[in-house]
Amino acid sequence: MQEPEKLLRLWLELGYEPTTIVAEPGQFSRRGGIIDFFPSTATVPVRLEFFGNEIESMRRFDPASQRSLETVESLTFHPLREALPRHAPRVAQQLATWFLDQPGDDDATSVRPDFEALEEGNAFPLLEYYLPWLYPEAASLLDYLPENTLVIVEDWQNLQDTFEEIEQQALDLREERLQQHQLPPDAPLAYHTWDALREALESQPVLHLGRGEATPADEVLGNLFLPDQRFGGQLRPFLDYLRKLRQSGELAITVTRQTENIGQLWSEVDAVIAPVNEIRQLDQAGLTTFVRGELTEGWVLNSETRHLHLLTDAEIFGWRARNPADASARAPPRPRRTLRTGLWAILLCMWSMGWGVLRASLSARWAATSAN
């Protein structure tokens, strides 16, 4: 049993928006004993029919035609946003004095209009601005990692320089807001400092692809990876290259969307090799292996014991792996194949807009093999 009023109040506290007609995720509406609700993670909304305080039925429906689809037995929903309006009244009380010192509503730079929305616990576009007060104990991605997660740092110095540059920009913006009285004097920091991040990394196993803080130049792991040859769509030179690698005993793994075609051409010059969908362990791969899938680009790994060539459509044809976000929404999801993981890893990499976090997979077995 769930009283409708309590349910509606809960959705408001989680950031959902009341509307006349539900049309997109994050909305709900009520017409008497009927409540339409569109969960943030759902593809279609759900219609709840009440008899008093009891739910009689729950059905998914098409928001365009309003036609019922199928009946559901349970309903799962999640917070709509990072900043939950349910905590906003506490922030309004904490900052009440500062809000009262703000210019009137006729001043476009005034933040006083936020006070009423916070006090009433309503969602509004600038609610995330008050995250440091909503959640005083800020967490970073590192706080959510499983124990003993391997953190891979691509370029420590580049990471530090970029982080410190962003941090300085934040400090400059903070000073500007303080001078304009758009930020309380005792406002907490809205980000993690570089010193805090570095301290957090000290509690995690870290693998540096480039130079770390104390990594000798001759021990940089990234120096073992080199770009492989490119063939620009010329398949005959590519097949000849694979044959030379095979004759010299070097491992060559080709990850491509054209496995059947390339495999057929290979069978005309050498033994038939059946394509595979994945490689769980390196010792499962032969000297020449074709894997169905796509990767951004390949490399050559030169260790003291062996050479491994990873070739992709980028080397063979000059193609780049497609971004899943660019695919048509009507197309069925296509599994992306990669070397399977032996452990979870977090790759800290540098992007043009700052630093990002890319979850990557490494083969623990290959890491151990190449290190020996």
Long-range contacts (C-beta under 8 A, 24 or more apart in sequence): 1-53, 1-54, 1-55, 2-53, 2-55, 3-53, 4-30, 4-33, 4-35, 4-50, 4-53, 7-35, 8-35, 11-37, 11-77, 12-85, 12-121, 12-122, 12-123, 13-84, 13-85, 13-86, 13-121, 14-77, 14-78, 14-79, 14-80, 14-84, 14-85, 14-86, 15-79, 15-80, 15-81, 15-83, 15-84, 15-85, 15-123, 16-40, 16-80, 16-123, 17-123, 21-63, 22-63, 23-63, 24-63, 26-80, 36-61, 37-75, 37-77, 38-63, 39-75, 39-76, 39-77, 39-78, 40-77, 40-78, 40-79, 40-80, 41-77, 41-78, 44-69, 46-72, 46-75, 48-75, 80-123, 81-123, 81-127, 81-128, 82-128, 82-131, 83-127, 83-128, 83-130, 83-131, 83-134, 84-134, 85-121, 85-122, 85-123, 85-127, 86-121, 87-134, 87-135, 88-117, 88-118, 88-119, 88-120, 88-121, 88-122, 88-127, 88-130, 88-134, 89-118, 89-119, 89-120, 89-121, 91-118, 91-130, 91-133, 91-134, 92-118, 92-119, 93-119, 94-133, 95-133, 95-184, 98-184, 101-181, 102-181, 109-180, 109-182, 111-182, 131-190, 132-187, 132-188, 132-189, 132-190, 133-188, 136-188, 138-190, 138-191, 138-192, 140-192, 140-196, 140-197, 140-200, 141-346, 141-357, 142-197, 142-200, 142-201, 142-204, 142-346, 143-200, 145-204, 145-344, 145-346, 146-344, 148-204, 148-205, 149-204, 149-205, 149-343, 149-344, 149-345, 149-346, 150-204, 150-205, 150-206, 150-207, 150-343, 150-344, 150-345, 150-346, 150-362, 151-201, 151-204, 151-205, 151-206, 151-207, 151-345, 151-346, 151-348, 152-206, 152-207, 152-208, 152-209, 152-345, 152-346, 152-347, 152-348, 152-360, 152-362, 153-201, 153-206, 153-207, 153-208, 153-209, 153-210, 153-212, 153-347, 153-348, 154-209, 154-210, 154-222, 154-347, 154-348, 154-349, 154-350, 155-209, 155-210, 155-211, 155-222, 155-350, 156-208, 156-210, 156-211, 156-212, 156-213, 156-215, 157-210, 157-211, 158-210, 158-350, 159-348, 159-350, 159-355, 160-194, 160-198, 162-350, 162-354, 162-355, 163-194, 163-197, 163-355, 164-194, 166-191, 166-354, 166-355, 167-191, 167-193, 167-194, 207-345, 224-301, 224-302, 224-303, 224-370, 225-299, 225-300, 225-301, 226-299, 226-300, 226-302, 227-297, 227-299, 227-300, 228-298, 228-299, 228-300, 228-309, 228-310, 228-311, 228-315, 229-315, 230-314, 230-315, 230-318, 231-315, 231-316, 231-317, 232-317, 232-318, 233-316, 233-317, 233-318, 235-262, 235-265, 235-316, 238-311, 238-316, 239-265, 239-266, 239-269, 242-266, 242-288, 243-269, 243-270, 245-287, 245-288, 245-309, 246-270, 246-287, 246-288, 249-287, 250-287, 250-306, 250-307, 250-308, 250-309, 251-282, 251-285, 251-287, 251-289, 251-306, 251-307, 251-308, 251-309, 252-287, 252-288, 252-289, 252-308, 252-309, 252-311, 253-279, 253-285, 253-289, 253-291, 253-308, 253-309, 253-310, 253-311, 254-288, 254-289, 254-290, 254-291, 254-311, 254-312, 254-316, 255-291, 255-292, 255-293, 255-294, 255-295, 255-298, 255-310, 255-311, 255-312, 255-313, 255-337, 255-338, 256-290, 256-291, 256-292, 256-293, 256-294, 256-311, 256-312, 256-313, 256-316, 257-292, 257-293, 257-294, 257-313, 258-313, 258-316, 258-317, 259-290, 259-291, 259-292, 262-290, 262-316, 263-290, 266-290, 277-337, 278-337, 278-339, 278-340, 279-339, 279-340, 280-340, 281-363, 281-365, 282-308, 282-363, 282-365, 282-366, 282-369, 283-365, 291-337, 292-337, 293-336, 293-337, 293-338, 294-321, 294-322, 294-336, 294-337, 295-321, 295-338, 296-320, 296-321, 301-370, 303-370, 303-371, 305-369, 305-370, 305-372, 306-369, 306-370, 308-366, 308-370, 339-363, 339-366, 342-366, 342-367
